[in-house]
Amino acid sequence: MAWDFSTDAEFEEQLEWMRAFVREEVWPIEAIEHEIGQPELDRIGAPLKERVKERGLWAAHLPPELGGQGFGQVKLGLMNEILGTSIYAPPVFGCQAPDSGNSEIIALAGTDEQKERWLYPLLHGEIRSAFSMTEPDTPGSDPTQLRTRAVRDGDGYVLDGHKWFTSNGSIADLLVVMAVTDPDAAPHERASMFLVPVDTPGVNLLRDVPNMEQPYEHYGMLGGHTEIRYENVRLGPDALLGKEGDGFLIAQHRLVPGRIHHCMRWLGVARRAFDMMCERSLYRPVKGGLLKDKQTVQGWIADSAAEMQAARLMTLHAAWKMDAFGSSAARTDVSMIKFFGAKVLHDVVDRALQLHGGLGYSTDMPLEMLYRYARHARFVDGADEVHRESVARHILRAYEAPDDGIPTEHVPTRRTAAREKFAEVLAATSVEG
């Protein structure tokens, strides 16, 4: 197996442009985010999107035949490491969640008519979408337990259910809804996926749920997590995405690469916090010198650098594996980086905040916002505990319990076998002695 950690010069130039562009043009939006609404945000973003398109970096997650760049997961990962430094960067590059994942599954499973109606407008940034799967009364990490139902009615369906944390639901034109179509089928074949226009009668957007990242409800704004009730929503046969019972399979095609993007974005966030931590250590005086001279601070900086590097290499390796062998081959690697990357993100931001003391705790620095953002990483796209179980189950398949109950490395047992293996040598040693 050949390993190559280099990035081709042409793409590295693009990454350098992205780093400067995001820092200079996108980060400033954060300073006025509480003074603007979605219309103002759209006006700010419009000329930035045109510059991204001119650079050939728009919608890089889709293949060229669909108008994207077809970069593959490794290049997408490197891009998302930069875009993750601000929630306002991905929309400027046409690869924001959940639109990017939704466009991927429509490209994968959609009919020509569905692609014409939804995919191309999504790709061109003309409409927005949301992914409506999580429910308040079922475990979000286990979509096999969904209760939302889509019941056959003639050649169409009637949809009823209760969802929440439908990200960007309050600004979406299209809702991609996961609903049970056959409750008696095998767990992974119970649900189907539906494309539901947000203005369909019976779709009731209740609120954007306040949370740690956004403590106060700000309905109709990018990044909101919407609670929705679907009440007697009538859908035609053209609403079904793929085949009945394929909902879980389609979701996996969406979620596995999405987790790589999440982990690389988290590294971007961690790097931003790390930079603030290092800068702080150089000028903040404490008893006996500066923070940079204290062993504890030096340990935090070194540990953070090592952990970020480990998480970065693990994530890029998972991306490479997906590019080389497909989504299924990388599933365990992706589960591993998901919980490991979430911990690295939290720990680095926590150290940076601690180093800033009251300044970091205040809103005068972005660290308190990054800290709140970091906490959600441990359960978004599947709780850490679920991914740990998945990794452990996969690893344990390669092992077998000893038939006689004696550990394989049991020294007394191995000694008996070793004496037989080296009997001639031992006998000679005994005679010489």
C-alpha positions as CSV (number, residue, x, y, z in Angstrom):
1,M,0.0,0.0,0.0
2,A,1.4,3.4,-1.0
3,W,1.0,6.4,1.3
4,D,1.3,9.9,0.1
5,F,0.7,12.9,2.4
6,S,1.3,15.6,-0.2
7,T,-1.3,17.8,-1.8
8,D,-0.9,18.6,-5.5
9,A,0.4,22.2,-6.0
10,E,-2.7,23.4,-7.9
11,F,-5.1,22.3,-5.2
12,E,-2.9,23.6,-2.4
13,E,-3.1,27.0,-4.1
14,Q,-6.9,26.8,-4.0
15,L,-6.7,25.9,-0.3
16,E,-4.4,28.9,0.4
17,W,-6.9,31.1,-1.4
18,M,-9.8,29.7,0.7
19,R,-7.9,30.3,3.9
20,A,-7.5,34.0,3.2
21,F,-11.0,34.4,1.7
22,V,-12.8,32.8,4.6
23,R,-10.8,34.7,7.2
24,E,-11.1,38.1,5.4
25,E,-14.6,37.9,3.9
26,V,-16.5,35.4,6.0
27,W,-15.3,35.7,9.6
28,P,-16.3,39.4,9.8
29,I,-20.0,38.3,9.5
30,E,-19.8,36.8,13.0
31,A,-19.2,40.2,14.5
32,I,-22.6,41.5,13.3
33,E,-24.6,38.3,13.3
34,H,-27.0,39.6,15.9
35,E,-27.7,42.7,14.0
36,I,-28.8,41.1,10.7
37,G,-31.5,38.7,9.6
38,Q,-31.6,36.1,6.8
39,P,-32.3,38.6,4.0
40,E,-29.2,40.7,5.0
41,L,-27.1,37.5,5.3
42,D,-28.2,36.5,1.8
43,R,-27.2,39.9,0.4
44,I,-23.8,39.6,2.0
45,G,-23.3,36.1,0.7
46,A,-24.4,36.7,-2.9
47,P,-21.2,38.3,-4.2
48,L,-19.0,36.0,-2.2
49,K,-20.7,33.0,-3.9
50,E,-19.9,34.4,-7.3
51,R,-16.2,34.7,-6.4
52,V,-16.2,31.1,-5.2
53,K,-17.8,30.0,-8.5
54,E,-15.2,31.9,-10.5
55,R,-12.5,29.9,-8.6
56,G,-14.2,26.6,-9.6
57,L,-14.9,25.7,-5.9
58,W,-18.7,25.8,-5.9
59,A,-20.6,22.6,-4.9
60,A,-17.4,20.5,-4.9
61,H,-19.2,17.5,-3.4
62,L,-21.0,16.6,-6.6
63,P,-19.6,15.1,-9.8
64,P,-18.9,17.3,-12.8
65,E,-21.9,15.9,-14.8
66,L,-24.2,17.5,-12.1
67,G,-22.4,20.8,-12.1
68,G,-20.1,20.0,-9.2
69,Q,-16.3,19.6,-9.0
70,G,-16.1,15.9,-8.2
71,F,-13.2,16.4,-5.8
72,G,-13.6,13.2,-3.8
73,Q,-13.6,12.9,0.0
74,V,-9.9,13.7,0.7
75,K,-10.1,17.0,-1.1
76,L,-13.5,17.7,0.4
77,G,-12.1,17.0,3.8
78,L,-9.3,19.5,3.3
79,M,-11.8,22.1,2.1
80,N,-14.1,21.5,5.0
81,E,-11.2,21.9,7.5
82,I,-11.1,25.6,6.3
83,L,-14.9,26.0,5.9
84,G,-15.5,24.6,9.4
85,T,-13.9,27.7,11.0
86,S,-17.2,29.6,10.5
87,I,-20.8,28.5,10.1
88,Y,-21.2,31.1,7.4
89,A,-18.5,29.7,5.2
90,P,-20.1,26.5,3.8
91,P,-23.2,28.3,2.3
92,V,-20.8,30.6,0.4
93,F,-19.2,27.5,-1.2
94,G,-22.5,25.7,-1.9
95,C,-21.6,22.8,0.3
96,Q,-23.5,23.5,3.5
97,A,-25.2,20.8,5.5
98,P,-27.9,19.6,5.1
99,D,-28.1,20.8,1.4
100,S,-24.9,19.0,0.4
101,G,-26.0,15.6,1.8
102,N,-29.5,16.0,0.5
103,S,-28.2,16.8,-3.0
104,E,-26.0,13.7,-2.8
105,I,-28.9,11.3,-2.1
106,I,-31.2,12.9,-4.7
107,A,-28.4,12.5,-7.2
108,L,-28.0,8.8,-6.0
109,A,-31.6,7.7,-5.8
110,G,-33.8,10.4,-7.5
111,T,-35.7,10.1,-10.7
112,D,-35.0,12.4,-13.6
113,E,-38.0,14.4,-12.7
114,Q,-36.9,14.7,-9.0
115,K,-33.5,15.8,-10.1
116,E,-34.9,18.5,-12.4
117,R,-37.3,19.8,-9.7
118,W,-35.0,19.7,-6.7
119,L,-31.4,18.7,-7.4
120,Y,-30.4,21.3,-9.9
121,P,-32.0,24.2,-8.0
122,L,-30.2,23.0,-4.8
123,L,-26.9,22.8,-6.7
124,H,-27.3,26.3,-8.0
125,G,-28.2,27.7,-4.6
126,E,-31.6,28.7,-5.7
127,I,-33.5,26.8,-3.0
128,R,-32.7,25.4,0.5
129,S,-33.4,22.0,2.0
130,A,-33.6,20.2,5.4
131,F,-33.2,16.6,6.5
132,S,-36.1,15.6,8.8
133,M,-35.3,12.4,10.6
134,T,-34.8,13.0,14.4
135,E,-37.9,12.7,16.6
136,P,-38.4,13.9,20.2
137,D,-39.8,10.6,21.4
138,T,-37.4,8.1,19.8
139,P,-33.6,7.7,20.1
140,G,-32.0,10.0,17.5
141,S,-29.0,7.7,17.1
142,D,-31.3,4.8,16.1
143,P,-33.4,5.5,13.0
144,T,-34.8,2.0,13.1
145,Q,-37.1,3.1,15.9
146,L,-38.8,5.9,14.0
147,R,-42.5,6.4,14.6
148,T,-43.4,8.9,11.8
149,R,-45.6,7.0,9.4
150,A,-46.3,7.3,5.7
151,V,-49.4,5.1,4.9
152,R,-50.3,4.1,1.4
153,D,-53.4,5.9,0.0
154,G,-54.2,5.1,-3.6
155,D,-51.0,5.6,-5.5
156,G,-49.7,8.1,-3.0
157,Y,-49.1,8.4,0.8
158,V,-50.4,10.1,3.9
159,L,-47.7,11.3,6.2
160,D,-48.1,11.8,9.9
161,G,-45.5,12.4,12.6
162,H,-43.5,14.6,14.9
163,K,-39.9,15.7,14.1
164,W,-37.4,18.1,15.6
165,F,-33.9,19.3,15.1
166,T,-34.6,19.5,11.4
167,S,-31.7,21.8,10.7
168,N,-32.6,24.8,8.6
169,G,-36.2,23.6,8.5
170,S,-37.5,27.1,9.0
171,I,-35.7,28.5,5.9
172,A,-36.1,25.4,3.7
173,D,-38.1,25.0,0.5
174,L,-37.7,21.2,0.6
175,L,-37.9,18.7,3.5
176,V,-36.3,15.3,3.0
177,V,-38.4,13.2,5.4
178,M,-37.7,9.7,6.8
179,A,-40.9,7.8,7.6
180,V,-42.0,4.2,8.3
181,T,-43.8,2.7,5.4
182,D,-43.8,-1.0,6.7
183,P,-43.7,-1.3,10.5
184,D,-43.7,-5.1,10.2
185,A,-40.6,-5.3,8.0
186,A,-37.0,-6.0,9.2
187,P,-35.7,-3.0,11.3
188,H,-33.5,-1.6,8.5
189,E,-36.3,-2.0,5.9
190,R,-39.2,-0.3,7.7
191,A,-38.5,3.3,6.6
192,S,-38.6,5.1,3.3
193,M,-37.4,8.6,2.2
194,F,-39.8,11.3,0.9
195,L,-39.3,14.7,-0.8
196,V,-41.8,17.0,0.8
197,P,-42.2,20.7,-0.3
198,V,-42.4,22.8,2.8
199,D,-45.6,24.5,1.7
200,T,-47.5,21.2,1.4
201,P,-50.7,21.4,3.5
202,G,-50.3,19.7,6.9
203,V,-46.6,20.6,7.2
204,N,-46.6,22.7,10.4
205,L,-43.3,24.4,11.4
206,L,-43.7,24.9,15.1
207,R,-40.5,26.6,16.2
208,D,-36.7,26.7,16.0
209,V,-35.7,24.8,19.1
210,P,-33.4,27.0,21.4
211,N,-30.3,25.1,22.4
212,M,-26.8,25.5,23.9
213,E,-25.4,26.7,20.6
214,Q,-28.3,29.1,20.0
215,P,-29.9,29.7,23.4
216,Y,-32.5,32.1,22.1
217,E,-35.0,31.2,19.4
218,H,-34.3,33.0,16.2
219,Y,-36.9,31.6,13.8
220,G,-36.2,31.7,10.1
221,M,-32.4,32.0,10.3
222,L,-29.6,29.9,9.0
223,G,-28.5,27.2,11.5
224,G,-31.9,26.9,13.3
225,H,-33.1,23.4,14.4
226,T,-36.8,23.2,13.6
227,E,-39.6,21.3,15.3
228,I,-42.2,20.1,12.8
229,R,-45.5,18.3,12.9
230,Y,-46.7,16.4,9.9
231,E,-50.5,16.1,10.1
232,N,-52.3,14.3,7.3
233,V,-49.8,15.4,4.7
234,R,-50.9,14.0,1.4
235,L,-48.0,13.1,-1.0
236,G,-48.1,11.8,-4.6
237,P,-46.1,8.9,-5.8
238,D,-43.4,11.3,-7.1
239,A,-42.5,12.2,-3.4
240,L,-40.9,8.8,-2.8
241,L,-37.1,8.9,-3.1
242,G,-35.8,5.6,-4.3
243,K,-37.8,2.5,-3.4
244,E,-40.0,1.7,-0.4
245,G,-37.9,0.4,2.5
246,D,-34.7,1.9,1.2
247,G,-34.8,4.9,3.6
248,F,-32.2,3.5,6.0
249,L,-29.8,2.5,3.2
250,I,-30.2,5.9,1.5
251,A,-29.5,7.7,4.9
252,Q,-26.3,5.8,5.3
253,H,-25.1,7.0,1.9
254,R,-25.8,10.5,3.2
255,L,-24.5,10.2,6.8
256,V,-21.2,8.3,6.3
257,P,-19.5,10.9,4.1
258,G,-21.2,13.6,6.1
259,R,-19.4,12.5,9.2
260,I,-16.1,13.0,7.5
261,H,-17.1,16.5,6.6
262,H,-18.2,17.1,10.2
263,C,-14.9,15.9,11.6
264,M,-12.8,18.0,9.3
265,R,-15.0,21.1,10.2
266,W,-14.4,20.3,13.8
267,L,-10.6,20.4,13.2
268,G,-11.1,23.8,11.7
269,V,-12.9,25.0,14.8
270,A,-10.2,23.4,17.0
271,R,-7.4,25.0,15.0
272,R,-9.1,28.4,15.5
273,A,-9.3,27.9,19.3
274,F,-5.7,26.6,19.3
275,D,-4.4,29.7,17.5
276,M,-6.2,31.9,20.1
277,M,-4.6,29.8,22.9
278,C,-1.1,30.1,21.5
279,E,-1.5,33.9,20.9
280,R,-2.8,34.4,24.5
281,S,0.2,32.6,26.0
282,L,2.6,35.0,24.3
283,Y,1.3,38.2,25.9
284,R,-0.6,37.4,29.1
285,P,1.6,38.1,32.1
286,V,1.3,35.9,35.2
287,K,3.4,35.5,38.3
288,G,6.9,34.6,37.2
289,G,6.6,35.5,33.6
290,L,4.2,34.9,30.7
291,L,1.7,32.0,30.3
292,K,4.0,30.5,27.6
293,D,6.6,29.9,30.3
294,K,4.4,27.7,32.4
295,Q,4.7,23.9,32.1
296,T,1.0,23.4,32.3
297,V,0.4,25.8,29.4
298,Q,3.2,24.2,27.4
299,G,1.6,20.8,28.1
300,W,-1.8,22.0,26.9
301,I,-0.3,23.4,23.7
302,A,1.7,20.2,22.9
303,D,-1.2,17.9,23.8
304,S,-3.6,19.9,21.6
305,A,-1.2,19.9,18.7
306,A,-0.7,16.1,18.9
307,E,-4.4,15.4,19.3
308,M,-5.4,17.6,16.4
309,Q,-2.7,16.0,14.2
310,A,-3.9,12.5,15.2
311,A,-7.6,13.4,14.5
312,R,-6.6,15.0,11.2
313,L,-4.7,12.0,9.9
314,M,-7.4,9.5,11.1
315,T,-10.0,11.6,9.3
316,L,-8.1,12.0,6.0
317,H,-7.3,8.2,6.1
318,A,-11.0,7.5,6.4
319,A,-11.7,9.9,3.5
320,W,-9.0,8.2,1.4
321,K,-10.4,4.8,2.2
322,M,-13.9,5.9,1.1
323,D,-12.5,7.3,-2.1
324,A,-10.5,4.1,-2.8
325,F,-13.0,1.4,-1.6
326,G,-16.4,3.0,-1.1
327,S,-18.5,4.1,1.8
328,S,-19.1,0.6,3.4
329,A,-15.4,-0.1,3.6
330,A,-14.8,3.1,5.6
331,R,-17.8,2.8,8.0
332,T,-15.8,1.7,11.0
333,D,-13.0,4.2,10.4
334,V,-15.7,6.9,10.2
335,S,-17.3,5.8,13.5
336,M,-13.8,6.0,15.1
337,I,-13.1,9.5,13.9
338,K,-16.5,10.7,14.9
339,F,-16.1,10.1,18.6
340,F,-12.4,10.8,18.7
341,G,-12.7,14.0,16.7
342,A,-15.5,15.2,19.0
343,K,-13.3,14.7,22.0
344,V,-10.4,16.5,20.5
345,L,-12.6,19.4,19.5
346,H,-14.0,19.7,23.0
347,D,-10.7,19.4,24.8
348,V,-8.8,21.9,22.6
349,V,-11.6,24.5,22.9
350,D,-11.8,23.9,26.7
351,R,-8.1,24.5,27.2
352,A,-8.2,27.6,25.1
353,L,-11.1,29.0,27.1
354,Q,-9.4,28.1,30.4
355,L,-6.3,29.9,29.3
356,H,-8.3,33.1,28.6
357,G,-10.1,33.0,31.9
358,G,-12.9,35.5,32.2
359,L,-12.1,37.0,28.8
360,G,-12.7,33.5,27.2
361,Y,-15.9,33.1,29.2
362,S,-17.3,36.4,28.0
363,T,-18.7,37.1,24.6
364,D,-15.8,39.5,23.8
365,M,-14.1,36.4,22.4
366,P,-15.6,33.7,20.2
367,L,-14.4,30.9,22.5
368,E,-17.6,30.7,24.5
369,M,-19.5,30.2,21.3
370,L,-17.1,27.6,20.1
371,Y,-17.4,25.8,23.4
372,R,-21.2,25.6,23.1
373,Y,-20.8,24.4,19.5
374,A,-18.3,21.8,20.5
375,R,-20.6,20.2,23.0
376,H,-23.1,19.1,20.3
377,A,-20.4,17.1,18.5
378,R,-20.7,14.3,21.0
379,F,-24.2,13.4,19.8
380,V,-24.8,14.9,16.4
381,D,-24.9,12.2,13.6
382,G,-25.0,9.5,16.3
383,A,-24.0,9.6,19.9
384,D,-20.4,8.8,20.8
385,E,-21.5,5.8,22.7
386,V,-23.2,4.3,19.7
387,H,-20.1,4.8,17.5
388,R,-17.9,3.3,20.2
389,E,-20.1,0.2,20.4
390,S,-20.0,-0.1,16.6
391,V,-16.2,0.1,16.5
392,A,-15.8,-2.4,19.3
393,R,-18.2,-4.9,17.6
394,H,-16.2,-4.6,14.4
395,I,-12.9,-5.1,16.1
396,L,-14.0,-8.1,18.1
397,R,-15.1,-10.0,15.0
398,A,-11.4,-10.6,14.3
399,Y,-10.9,-12.4,17.7
400,E,-11.9,-15.8,19.0
401,A,-12.2,-17.0,22.6
402,P,-9.8,-19.9,23.5
403,D,-11.6,-23.2,23.4
404,D,-10.0,-24.3,26.7
405,G,-10.5,-21.0,28.5
406,I,-6.8,-20.5,28.8
407,P,-5.5,-17.1,27.5
408,T,-3.4,-17.3,24.4
409,E,-0.6,-15.4,26.1
410,H,-0.7,-17.5,29.3
411,V,3.0,-17.8,30.2
412,P,3.0,-21.2,31.9
413,T,1.2,-22.8,29.0
414,R,3.6,-21.1,26.5
415,R,6.6,-22.2,28.5
416,T,5.6,-25.8,28.1
417,A,5.3,-25.4,24.3
418,A,8.6,-23.4,24.2
419,R,10.5,-26.1,26.1
420,E,9.3,-28.6,23.4
421,K,10.3,-26.2,20.6
422,F,13.8,-25.5,22.0
423,A,14.4,-28.9,23.6
424,E,17.7,-29.5,21.8
425,V,19.1,-26.2,23.0
426,L,17.9,-26.6,26.5
427,A,19.4,-30.2,26.6
428,A,22.8,-28.9,25.4
429,T,22.7,-26.2,28.0
430,S,22.0,-28.7,30.7
431,V,24.9,-31.0,29.6
432,E,27.3,-28.1,29.5
433,G,26.2,-27.0,32.9
